[in-house]
Amino acid sequence: MAPSTTIPLSPAELSYLHTSLSQQPPIRPDGRAPTQFRPLVAETDILPSANGSARICFADGTEAVVGVKAEVEPSPTTTTSHGVAGEEGADRGVRNQSDESGARDAMAAEGTGQGRNAWLDLAIEVPGMRDDDALPVFLAAMLTEALLAERGLKDRLYINARFHWRLYVDILLLSLPLSYPLPLLSLTTHLALLSTRLPALVSEKDEDPLFNDDWEAATHLYPRSTSTSTNNQNKTTKAPQKPPVTLLVMSVGASTILFDPTREELAVADAVLAVSVVAGEAGAMKVVALRTIDPPSRLTSAGVPNALNSTSTATSTSTSAAGSQSLSAADVLALREKDQGQSVWRPPRGGVSRQLVARMIKCVVEKGGVGEEVMEGLGGVEV
């Protein structure tokens, strides 16, 4: 899906912008470096009634707010005397107690993998668009895919074999999308999940969940630090796990790679990638999701010089010593198809090479790359 379908730029402006971005180093319209993000203002814990919330505003005025709400729900029963039961006890027959207890013991012994994709509910609201429009649905699918690709979030929603947390992530874009809003929504969701806290569990094992009323005792959905000990003296501290972020990367020409592109830059992109990364062990970045996005430049029409302009007097007739001969509409179209680089602007056609995709991903995940820089910046907001 293309980021936008209306590009208020003429073919001459598109050609000039493409040439500027193809230079080494590229010249961006706002003067940023290729890996530099737009300035932003961020804050967390802005909604008092939510388990977690965040707000981010870009310098161009685009603003987003994310609220996270958690509710306790009964988990699907495992087996009954009539077979497999539906969610929330749809089949209320007499349970086979021996089979059910065995399934619970197996899940408890497994320790990981208890989470389910259905426990995460993410919704996006964009001004002027319906909830079922293509853009909100596509953005929600990409963000949900990145969050569920890392199993840590789903497993943290597991309470016991009978109950689980259901996490509602509501994303609201407060202003019209002046650029493709995916990075803005992803960064805001990242901060909201980092600030999300769940009440401390008091009950044990498979009892009905009972929580501590003291909010100060609540635990973060993503722990700030994880400590392990091998003996009574030596202790090691692992880096805290954090939710993924989705970055937008575009390429112009064969060598130029740009991050956080604006609407005008996307209008001349040859390839656009949405790369979702998460901090792995020792701070190394790990790719959890990857999608290609159809750049809007492919929706623009090619510009033609005056020599092939059918509306120009000089092109409607061809004067020679023998006289003049009119060009039909079919002849003009044929000349345009045979144009060898003489057009003012020719939209990109075709896909993207594997080598270029590998270079774009490497710029995100390498040590000291853009992914690590973004994570460090968001960590400063968290503190």
N, C-alpha and C positions, 0 to 999 in steps of 0.2 A: 504494500500500500504506500503510495507516495505521500510525503509529509504535507504537501499542499498542492492545490491545483490552480491557484491564481497567483501568477508571478508578475507584478507590475514593473517589468523591465523590458525594454526594447531589445531586439536582436543585437544592436550595436553595443548596448550596455552589457548584455550577457557576454559578448565577445571580449569586451575590455576587462570585465571582472575575471573571466576565465584566464586571460593572458596574465593578469596581475598575480593571481593565485598560483599560476604554473611556474613563476620565476623562482630562482633560488638566491636568497630566501624569499618566500612568498610575501606579497604585500596584501595584508587583509584590510578590509574597509575601515575597521575600527582600530587598526594599528597593533593588534595583539600578535604575540608570537604563535607559532604553529601549535604548541602544546599548552598555551595559556587559556584559562577559563575566564568567562566574564565575571566581573565583581558581583558579589551577592551578599545579602544580609540574612542571617539564619538565627532562629531561636527555638527552644524546645519548651515543653510543659506549658503551653498557652491555653489549653482547654481543661478547666478544673474537673469536669465530670468524666473525662476519658482516662483510660489506663495509660495512654501515651499520646503525645501530639507534638507537632513541629510545624514551623512556617519558614519558607524560604522565598526571598524576593530578589530577582535579578535586577541589574542596573537599568535594563530597558523597561522596567515596570511590570514584567510578568511575575505573578505571585501565586503560590500554591500553599494550601493548608491540608495537613493530614491528621486525622484522628483515629486512634486505635481503641477498640472496645472489646473486652473479653467476657464471655458468658460460659457458665458451666452447663454442659449438656450430657445426657446419658449416652454411652457408647452403644453401638449395635450389639445385641446379644449374639453369642457365638453359635450355639446349637440348641435345638429344642427337640421334643419328641416327634414333632412334625417336620423336622428338617432345619434348614438355615432360617433364622429369624430376620425380619427386616429391621430398619433403623428405628430406634426409640421404642423397641418392643412392639413392632407391628404384629408379630405373631405371639400371642399371649398364652400359648399352650403350656403344658407342664414341662419344665426343663429337665433334661437329663443331667442330673447333678454331677455324676461322675465325669461325663464328657466335658461339661462346662468347667469344672475345677481343673481338669487336666489342661484345657486350652489356656486358662488363666495362668497356671503355673509355667507353661511353656513361654508365654509372652513375658512374664516376669523374669524368667531365666535368660531370655534373649537379651534384655537390657537395651537394645536399640531396635529401631524399625517399627515402633508401636504407632507412630504417627500416620495420619491419613490426609490425603490431599483435600478432602471435603471439609476439613476443619478450618480451612482458610477461606475467607470470603472477602474479595477485593472488588471495590466499585469505584469508578471514576466519573466525575461530573464536570463537563466542559460547558462554559457559557454559550448559549445559542445552539446547543446540540442535544438531541435526545440520548437517553441512556443506551439505546440499541443502535445508534449511528456507528458508522464504520470506525471512525477515529477513536472514540472511547473504548469500544470493544477491543480493538487491536492493541491499544496501549495497555489495557487491563490484562490481556492475554500475555504480553511480553513481561510485564512486571510480575505476574503470578508465576510464570514459568521460571523466572530467575529465583524467586523466593522458595519455590518448592524443589528446585534442583539441589539445593543444599539441605540435607535431611535434618539438620539441627533444629530448624524452626518447627517442623512437624513433631519431632520427638519431644520438644519442650512443652507441647500442648497436651501431652499424655499425663493424666492424673493417676488412674488405676485402670483395672480391666473393665470397670463399669462406668466410668465418667471421664470426660475430657474437656478441655477448654475449646471453645469455638471463637476464633479471632476474626473480628470485623475490622477491615482497613478501609476507611472512607477517605477518598482523595478528592479534593475540591480545587479546581483551577479558578482562582478569583478573577482573572482578567482574560481577555481574548488571547489565544496563543499567537504571539508575535513571531515566534519561531517554533520549531518542532519541540513539543513540551516533554518528551520522554526523559531527558536528563534531569530536568527540574523536578518532575514527579518522582523519579527514582531517588534522588538525593534527599528530598523531603521525607519520603517513606523510610529511607535508611535512618534518618534522625528520629523519626517518630517511633520506630521499633526499638531503637537503642534506649529511648526514654520510657518504654513500656514496662510497667511493673505489675506483678500478679500477687494477690494476697498469699501470705505464708500458709502452707498446709499444716494443719494440726492433727488431723485424723491419720490413721495408719492403714496400710495395705488396701484391701478392697472395701473398706467402710465407706459409708456415705461421706462425701468430702465436707470437712469442717475447717474453716479458715480463721486465722487470727484477725481480730477486729482492728488491731493497731496497724495503720498504714505505714508507719515508720519501719515496721518489720517486714514489709512486702519485699519480694525478691524481683530483680530485673529479669525480663524475658531473655535477654542476652547478658549473662554474667560479666561483670567488669574484669574479673581476673579468676583464673583457675589454679589452685595450688594442689600439688601432689607431694607425698612424702614417701620415701623408701624405707626410712627408719626413724627413730625418735630424734635424730640430730639433723639429717640432711633433708632439705625441702627445696623443691623446684617450683617455679611459677611459670605457667604457660601464658602465652599471649591470649587475651580475651577474644572470643569469637564474635564476629560482627555480621550483620546482614549484608547481602550483596548490593552492589551499585551497578547501574547500567549506564554506560557511556556511549556517546554518539561519535563515531569516527568517519571521516569522509576523505576521499582521495580526489585529486585533480591532476590529470595527466598521468605520467608513468612514475613519478617520484614524490610528489607533494602529498603529505598526509596532514590533515588538520583535525583538531579536537574542538568540541563544543561549537559546531558551526551555526552561524546565524541563518536567517531565512534567505538572505541574498546569496550567501555562500552555497547553501544547498541548491540554489537555482542553477548552479553550473557544476555540480558534483558529478563525477564519473561513476563513483561507487560510494555507498553509505552502509556502514555496519553498526549494529547495536551489540556491544560487547558487555556482558554481565560478568563481573569479577567479584571474588570474595578473598579476604585475607586468609591465607593458609598457614602452615607451620613456618616458624621463623620469619613471619611477616611477608612471605612470598605470595604473590598474587596468583590466583587460580581461576580459570575461566569455567563458569558454570552454565552459561547459555550464550548462544551466538545466533544472530539473525541478520539477514541482508534486507535492506529497505530500498524500495524502488525510488530513486531520486526524482524529484519533480522536474529536473531538467529534461527528462525524456518526454515530458508532456508538452514541451514548448515546440513551436514550429520553427523550421530553419529560416534564417534570414537570407535574402538574395541580393546581389548587387544590382545596380541600375541596368547593367547589361542584360539581365534576365527578368527585369520587372515588366510584367505584361501591362501594367497600368501607366507606364511611362511612354511618351511619344517616341523616344529614341529607340525603344525596344519593340514597339508594336510594328514598326516598319524597319526594314534593312535596306539602306540605300547603297547602291553600287553604280558603277559606270554604265551598266546596262539598264539601269532603271531601279525601281523599288519593288519589294516583294513582302507581303504581309505574313506575319507568323500567326498560326492558329494557336488555340489554347493547348491542343495536344503537343504541338511543337515546343511550346514554352515549358510544359511539364517534362517533356523528354530532355530538354536542355538542363533543367534543374536536377534531374536524376543523374545525368552525366557530369554534373559539376564536380570538378576535381579540386576541392579545397578553396574555391573562390567565393563561397558564401560568407556572409558576415558572421553568421552563427550556425553551427551544425550541432544539434543535440546528440549526446552520446548514445550509441547503440551497442547492444551485446552485453555480456556479463563481465565478471571481474576474474582475473587470473588468480590461481592459488598462491603464487609468489607474493602478489600484492596483499592478499588476505593475511598471509603469514606475517608480513611486515607490519600490517596494521595491528594485529593482535600482539606482536612482540613489543610494540611501542607502549602498550597498555600494561602488560604483565611483567616486563623486565624490571630488574632491580633499579630503583630510582626513577621508574617510569611514571606515566600519568596516573595509573591506578593507585600506586602507592602514595603519590602526591595528594590525590583526592581523599583517600582514606585518612591521611594525616590531617588535612584541613578539616574534615568532618569531626575527627577526634578532638580538635581544638574547640569546636562548638559544643561537643559533649561535656568537656571539662567546664 
